[in-house]
Amino acid sequence: MKLLSAALLALSLALPARALAMRCQSRLISVGDTAHRLEEKCGPADFVTSQPSSRTTSAVGTAIAGGTTRTIEMVETRVYRGDPGQMATFVELRRGTIVAIKRVSILTVDDPVRCQKVLDDRDPVGKVRLACGSPLDTSQWYEERTVMVNGLQLAETVSYERWFYDLGEGRFERILTFENGSLVSIEEGKRH
């Protein structure tokens, strides 16, 4: 029984915990609150990232007429580090409104040499930033993907970001690549 409890505790710490609200000192912030209210009650975030999100909808009409609407909006994630020993809080905003609050356990802070040990595939940009610190250099690009489904052309915009870390003399550079705000690869670069 103790082994099962320990396994469940380890699993719960590894997964982000979704919440409907968070506390900033004695003030409560909830899903549905505005970005202005979040800033007013919790102050500036430790780290902010924005990723485009695209959605294509088709209006089916006759064989002659039909329409497609493509919406691209920025999804902002504000990361609050929390006090030592506490979990970090990730607040996701769409169109100026809080749509999700997640709690994430991060074991190291601002350590690009050791951070790879606490990173997992598909980790969000904010968790990586808190664990590894600021990259030496970054680059961004976008790809447009198009597929045909039942005769309809569906398009998706995918954002990529690449972060470079110089780990010091005698070490290899670390290169992290993100797709739509999630970690997809960790590579070694040149040795210094």
C-alpha positions as CSV (number, residue, x, y, z in Angstrom):
1,M,0.0,0.0,0.0
2,K,2.9,2.4,0.9
3,L,4.5,1.7,-2.5
4,L,1.2,2.5,-4.3
5,S,0.9,5.8,-2.4
6,A,4.5,6.7,-3.2
7,A,3.9,6.0,-6.9
8,L,0.7,8.1,-6.9
9,L,2.5,11.0,-5.2
10,A,5.4,10.8,-7.7
11,L,2.9,10.8,-10.6
12,S,0.9,13.7,-9.2
13,L,4.1,15.8,-8.9
14,A,5.2,15.0,-12.5
15,L,1.9,16.1,-14.0
16,P,0.7,19.7,-14.1
17,A,-2.3,20.2,-11.8
18,R,-5.2,22.1,-13.3
19,A,-6.9,24.6,-11.0
20,L,-9.9,27.0,-11.4
21,A,-8.3,29.6,-9.1
22,M,-5.0,30.7,-7.5
23,R,-4.1,32.9,-4.6
24,C,-1.7,35.9,-4.6
25,Q,-1.2,36.5,-0.9
26,S,-4.9,36.8,0.3
27,R,-6.3,37.7,-3.1
28,L,-8.1,35.2,-5.3
29,I,-7.8,35.0,-9.1
30,S,-10.1,32.7,-11.1
31,V,-10.6,31.4,-14.6
32,G,-12.7,34.0,-16.4
33,D,-10.9,37.0,-14.7
34,T,-9.2,39.5,-17.0
35,A,-5.5,40.1,-17.6
36,H,-5.8,43.4,-15.9
37,R,-7.2,41.9,-12.7
38,L,-4.4,39.3,-12.7
39,E,-1.8,42.0,-13.0
40,E,-3.5,44.1,-10.3
41,K,-3.8,41.3,-7.8
42,C,-0.6,39.2,-8.5
43,G,1.7,41.8,-10.0
44,P,4.0,41.1,-13.0
45,A,4.7,37.5,-13.9
46,D,8.3,36.1,-13.7
47,F,8.1,35.1,-17.3
48,V,5.6,35.7,-20.1
49,T,5.4,33.8,-23.4
50,S,3.0,34.2,-26.4
51,Q,2.2,31.5,-29.0
52,P,-0.1,31.9,-32.0
53,S,-3.0,29.5,-32.2
54,S,-4.9,29.0,-35.4
55,R,-8.3,27.5,-36.1
56,T,-9.9,27.1,-39.5
57,T,-13.7,26.6,-39.8
58,S,-15.5,25.8,-43.0
59,A,-19.1,26.7,-43.9
60,V,-20.4,23.9,-46.1
61,G,-22.7,25.3,-48.8
62,T,-23.6,24.2,-52.3
63,A,-21.1,22.8,-54.7
64,I,-20.6,26.3,-56.0
65,A,-20.5,28.3,-52.8
66,G,-18.9,27.7,-49.4
67,G,-16.7,29.6,-47.1
68,T,-13.7,29.3,-44.8
69,T,-12.8,31.4,-41.8
70,R,-9.3,31.3,-40.3
71,T,-8.8,32.7,-36.9
72,I,-5.3,33.3,-35.5
73,E,-5.0,34.5,-32.0
74,M,-2.1,34.8,-29.5
75,V,-2.3,32.6,-26.5
76,E,-0.3,34.2,-23.6
77,T,1.1,32.2,-20.7
78,R,2.2,34.1,-17.6
79,V,4.4,32.1,-15.2
80,Y,4.6,32.9,-11.5
81,R,7.6,31.2,-9.9
82,G,6.2,30.9,-6.4
83,D,8.2,30.9,-3.1
84,P,10.9,28.3,-2.5
85,G,9.4,24.8,-2.0
86,Q,6.1,25.8,-3.8
87,M,4.9,24.9,-7.2
88,A,5.0,27.4,-10.1
89,T,1.7,28.6,-11.5
90,F,1.1,28.9,-15.2
91,V,-1.8,31.2,-16.2
92,E,-3.1,30.9,-19.8
93,L,-4.9,33.9,-21.3
94,R,-6.9,34.2,-24.6
95,R,-8.2,37.5,-25.7
96,G,-7.4,39.1,-22.4
97,T,-9.2,36.5,-20.3
98,I,-7.9,33.7,-18.1
99,V,-8.8,30.4,-19.6
100,A,-6.6,28.0,-17.6
101,I,-4.5,27.9,-14.4
102,K,-1.9,25.1,-14.0
103,R,0.4,24.3,-11.1
104,V,3.8,22.7,-12.1
105,S,6.6,21.4,-9.9
106,I,10.0,22.6,-11.0
107,L,13.0,21.1,-9.2
108,T,15.8,23.4,-10.3
109,V,15.8,27.1,-11.1
110,D,17.9,29.0,-13.6
111,D,20.5,26.2,-14.1
112,P,21.2,25.5,-17.8
113,V,23.8,22.8,-17.0
114,R,21.5,20.6,-14.8
115,C,18.1,21.6,-16.2
116,Q,17.9,18.8,-18.7
117,K,17.5,16.3,-15.9
118,V,14.1,17.8,-15.0
119,L,12.8,18.4,-18.5
120,D,10.3,16.1,-20.3
121,D,9.2,15.9,-23.9
122,R,6.3,18.4,-24.5
123,D,7.2,20.6,-21.4
124,P,5.9,24.2,-21.9
125,V,8.2,27.1,-22.6
126,G,7.6,28.6,-19.2
127,K,8.7,25.5,-17.3
128,V,11.8,25.3,-19.4
129,R,12.6,29.0,-18.8
130,L,12.2,28.6,-15.0
131,A,14.4,25.4,-14.9
132,C,17.1,26.5,-17.4
133,G,17.2,30.3,-17.1
134,S,17.4,32.8,-20.0
135,P,18.9,31.5,-23.2
136,L,22.0,33.2,-24.7
137,D,20.2,33.5,-28.1
138,T,16.7,32.7,-29.6
139,S,15.2,32.4,-33.0
140,Q,11.6,32.0,-34.2
141,W,9.9,30.9,-37.4
142,Y,6.5,29.8,-38.5
143,E,5.3,27.0,-40.9
144,E,2.0,26.7,-42.6
145,R,0.7,23.1,-42.9
146,T,-2.1,22.2,-45.2
147,V,-3.9,18.9,-45.5
148,M,-6.9,17.8,-47.5
149,V,-9.8,16.2,-45.6
150,N,-12.9,15.0,-47.4
151,G,-12.2,17.5,-50.2
152,L,-11.7,20.4,-47.8
153,Q,-8.3,22.1,-47.5
154,L,-7.4,22.7,-43.8
155,A,-4.5,24.9,-42.8
156,E,-2.6,25.2,-39.6
157,T,0.1,27.6,-38.6
158,V,2.9,26.0,-36.5
159,S,5.3,28.3,-34.5
160,Y,8.8,27.2,-33.8
161,E,11.4,28.6,-31.4
162,R,15.0,27.6,-30.9
163,W,17.0,28.5,-27.7
164,F,20.8,28.4,-27.5
165,Y,22.7,27.9,-24.2
166,D,26.4,28.2,-23.8
167,L,27.3,25.9,-20.9
168,G,30.9,27.2,-20.5
169,E,34.4,26.2,-21.3
170,G,34.8,22.5,-22.3
171,R,31.1,21.9,-22.6
172,F,28.8,21.4,-25.6
173,E,26.2,24.1,-26.4
174,R,22.6,23.1,-25.6
175,I,20.0,23.7,-28.3
176,L,16.3,23.5,-27.3
177,T,13.5,23.5,-29.9
178,F,9.9,24.2,-29.2
179,E,6.8,23.6,-31.4
180,N,3.7,25.7,-30.5
181,G,5.2,26.4,-27.1
182,S,6.1,22.8,-26.2
183,L,9.6,21.3,-26.0
184,V,10.2,18.9,-28.9
185,S,14.0,18.4,-28.9
186,I,17.2,18.9,-26.9
187,E,20.4,18.8,-29.0
188,E,24.1,19.3,-28.4
189,G,25.9,22.0,-30.4
190,K,29.5,22.9,-30.7
191,R,32.0,22.3,-27.9
192,H,33.6,25.4,-26.4
